[in-house]
Amino acid sequence: MEKVGGSVTTRYFERIGLRLLLHPEKFNPNNIPKFAQPTSAKDRGYYSKWENRGYLAKRPDAPTLL
């Protein structure tokens, strides 16, 4: 997907957040829950790495070539 100009971002979802995306009609529009942050150190590490396209990662300005 990225080769043709698209982008990929991995995102952490807990059960209620995923349910909100799959069945938004079951939620009151005035009381939509916020998405949770990863709670374990392992998950925070994964979503903080640009190599994993994590949503917590900062995009590098210029990739370095080895």
CYANA upper distance limits for C-alpha pairs under 8 A (distance plus 0.5 A):
  1 MET  CA      5 GLY  CA      7.37
  1 MET  CA      6 GLY  CA      5.76
  1 MET  CA      7 SER  CA      7.22
  1 MET  CA      8 VAL  CA      8.10
  2 GLU  CA      6 GLY  CA      5.05
  2 GLU  CA      7 SER  CA      5.78
  2 GLU  CA      8 VAL  CA      7.55
  8 VAL  CA     53 ARG  CA      6.92
  9 THR  CA     53 ARG  CA      5.47
  9 THR  CA     54 GLY  CA      6.27
  9 THR  CA     55 TYR  CA      6.44
 10 THR  CA     47 TYR  CA      7.56
 10 THR  CA     52 ASN  CA      7.63
 10 THR  CA     53 ARG  CA      6.19
 10 THR  CA     54 GLY  CA      5.38
 10 THR  CA     55 TYR  CA      6.48
 11 ARG  CA     47 TYR  CA      7.66
 11 ARG  CA     54 GLY  CA      6.93
 11 ARG  CA     55 TYR  CA      6.26
 12 TYR  CA     36 ALA  CA      8.27
 12 TYR  CA     37 GLN  CA      7.47
 12 TYR  CA     38 PRO  CA      6.87
 12 TYR  CA     47 TYR  CA      8.00
 13 PHE  CA     17 GLY  CA      6.15
 13 PHE  CA     18 LEU  CA      6.31
 13 PHE  CA     35 PHE  CA      7.48
 13 PHE  CA     36 ALA  CA      7.39
 13 PHE  CA     37 GLN  CA      8.48
 14 GLU  CA     18 LEU  CA      6.76
 14 GLU  CA     35 PHE  CA      8.10
 14 GLU  CA     36 ALA  CA      7.04
 15 ARG  CA     19 ARG  CA      6.71
 16 ILE  CA     20 LEU  CA      6.66
 17 GLY  CA     21 LEU  CA      7.02
 17 GLY  CA     33 PRO  CA      8.00
 17 GLY  CA     34 LYS  CA      8.01
 17 GLY  CA     35 PHE  CA      6.09
 17 GLY  CA     36 ALA  CA      7.92
 18 LEU  CA     22 LEU  CA      6.75
 19 ARG  CA     23 HIS  CA      6.24
 19 ARG  CA     24 PRO  CA      8.02
 20 LEU  CA     24 PRO  CA      5.45
 20 LEU  CA     26 LYS  CA      8.26
 20 LEU  CA     27 PHE  CA      7.63
 23 HIS  CA     27 PHE  CA      8.34
 27 PHE  CA     31 ASN  CA      7.84
 27 PHE  CA     32 ILE  CA      7.04
 28 ASN  CA     32 ILE  CA      6.88
 38 PRO  CA     43 ASP  CA      6.20
 38 PRO  CA     44 ARG  CA      6.10
 39 THR  CA     43 ASP  CA      7.50
 39 THR  CA     44 ARG  CA      7.57
 40 SER  CA     44 ARG  CA      6.81
 41 ALA  CA     45 GLY  CA      6.55
 42 LYS  CA     46 TYR  CA      6.80
 43 ASP  CA     47 TYR  CA      6.74
 44 ARG  CA     48 SER  CA      6.53
 45 GLY  CA     49 LYS  CA      7.12
 46 TYR  CA     52 ASN  CA      7.28
 46 TYR  CA     54 GLY  CA      7.34
 47 TYR  CA     52 ASN  CA      7.35
 47 TYR  CA     53 ARG  CA      7.80
 47 TYR  CA     54 GLY  CA      4.47
 47 TYR  CA     55 TYR  CA      6.48
 47 TYR  CA     56 LEU  CA      6.04
 47 TYR  CA     57 ALA  CA      7.09
 48 SER  CA     54 GLY  CA      5.99
 48 SER  CA     55 TYR  CA      7.44
 48 SER  CA     56 LEU  CA      5.15
 48 SER  CA     57 ALA  CA      4.75
 48 SER  CA     58 LYS  CA      8.20
 49 LYS  CA     53 ARG  CA      7.11
 49 LYS  CA     54 GLY  CA      6.22
 49 LYS  CA     56 LEU  CA      8.02
 49 LYS  CA     57 ALA  CA      5.76
 50 TRP  CA     54 GLY  CA      6.34
 50 TRP  CA     57 ALA  CA      5.73
 50 TRP  CA     58 LYS  CA      7.26
 50 TRP  CA     59 ARG  CA      6.95
 50 TRP  CA     60 PRO  CA      8.33
 53 ARG  CA     57 ALA  CA      7.65
